Amino acid sequence: MDRPNAIADETVPALPRGVKFREDKARSRFVLLGPERIFEADAIATEILKRVDGKASFKAILTDLTQTFTADEATIRPDVEAFLTDLANKQMVSL
């Protein structure tokens, strides 16, 4: 893997202990809540995080996103990798 944010296909992203992905119904948005942190998820982040269940592999998440949004995997993969890697660096997702 020669991409800087490369995530192996078999990696299973998960929310670490103490991190929750919740809908904030009062504000009509989703948020990722961690110890002393909050991340307001935009529409794209929400779609990715909805699939981070600790069971689905990175490849399965990509496949679901490509099928749901009729997107090309090669096009979206770098963005999804960068997003999840950034959250992992902030200890909001485990890879």
Secondary structure, 3 states (H helix, E strand, C coil): CCCCCCCCCCCCCECCCCCEEEEECCCCEEEEEECCEEEEECHHHHHHHCCCCCCCCHHHHHHHHHHHHCCCHHHHHHHHHHHHHHHHHCCCCEC
